Amino acid sequence: FTPILLDDPVEHFDDLNAYSLLELIRGLIMKPGKGYQFIISTCEDRLFRLMRQKFSKLNGKVIFYVFESIGESGPKIKRL
């Protein structure tokens, strides 16, 4: 499989380009016979909400995590 790491990929994108990037990623994920894995980190709420909406129908191919806080034992992470 091919992992692809993206850190705040749409920081300076307008809404149309952010939407287009997610469509591209969705198309790559759905491509038969390929093993792409995208790891996307973002602090932009609009991108996070759009990803949850766009990828919600990928039936188990997408996992979302939210980093809630950092404590003495490390980050507190919640799976959605």
C-alpha positions, -999 to +999 in steps of 0.1 A: +000+000+000+011+036-005+007+060+025+003+097+018+006+122+046-010+156+043-007+182+071-032+210+067-034+206+029-060+233+023-047+261+045-048+287+017-074+271-005-108+285-012-139+263-007-140+251-044-103+240-044-107+223-010-138+204-023-118+194-055-089+181-034-113+159-014-129+146-046-094+137-059-086+118-027-120+100-027-114+089-063-079+075-054-094+057-024-121+041-045-097+031-074-098-007-076-066-026-071-047+002-054-038+005-018-036+042-011-038+053+025-043+090+033-034+104+067-047+140+069-042+162+098-060+196+100-070+222+125-095+237+100-130+229+111-145+235+076-122+209+060-129+184+088-167+188+084-164+185+046-143+154+049-168+138+073-196+146+048-177+135+016-162+103+031-191+091+052-203+067+025-170+049+020-182+021+043-154+014+067-126+028+045-123+060+066-115+065+102-117+099+120-099+108+151-101+140+172-072+152+194-089+165+225-061+176+247-026+169+259-020+157+294+008+143+315+005+109+298+003+123+263-024+133+239-060+124+245-075+110+212-111+101+205-122+079+176-154+091+159 
